[in-house]
Amino acid sequence: MRWKWIVGIIAAVFVVLLVVVYIIAASYDYNKLKPLVTDAAREYTGRELTLGGDINLTIGFPPTLEVNDIAFQNAPWGSQPADGTAQEITGAGIDSTADQGQHQCQPTHLDRTQIFSGG
């Protein structure tokens, strides 16, 4: 009889922890990450990444990341000011490689996207 109480308490604590994580993830303002993302893009590419819209995370299976109004600066010799623009990029299935510190999100939806190639 005692083991039923222990299993019940462990299950209840697990459910409470899941609810707390969901509430925190759903209420977090992901727009606070914009400077971190744009600084990382500048550091790795030497060009400016502009995130003009909101960053939203939808909790589900799989979780979905949505970024709006994106522009990536072209090379100085390019004919267009932006190398690529998109009104909306949505990615699902965030793949995190903890041992390498890398996070990848495969784009699943691109809306009003322009990619320029060449000079």
Secondary structure as the mmCIF struct_conf table of DSSP 4:
data_model
#
loop_
_struct_conf.conf_type_id
_struct_conf.id
_struct_conf.beg_label_comp_id
_struct_conf.beg_label_asym_id
_struct_conf.beg_label_seq_id
_struct_conf.end_label_comp_id
_struct_conf.end_label_asym_id
_struct_conf.end_label_seq_id
HELX_RH_AL_P HELX_RH_AL_P1 ARG A 2 SER A 27
HELX_RH_3T_P HELX_RH_3T_P1 TYR A 30 LEU A 33
HELX_RH_AL_P HELX_RH_AL_P2 LYS A 34 THR A 45
BEND BEND1 GLY A 46 ARG A 47
STRN STRN1 LEU A 49 LEU A 51
BEND BEND2 GLY A 53 GLY A 53
STRN STRN2 ILE A 55 THR A 58
BEND BEND3 GLY A 60 PRO A 62
STRN STRN3 THR A 64 GLN A 73
HELX_LH_PP_P HELX_LH_PP_P1 ASN A 74 ALA A 75
TURN_TY1_P TURN_TY1_P1 PRO A 76 TRP A 77
BEND BEND4 SER A 79 PRO A 81
STRN STRN4 ALA A 82 THR A 97
TURN_TY1_P TURN_TY1_P2 ALA A 98 GLY A 101
STRN STRN5 GLN A 102 ILE A 115
#
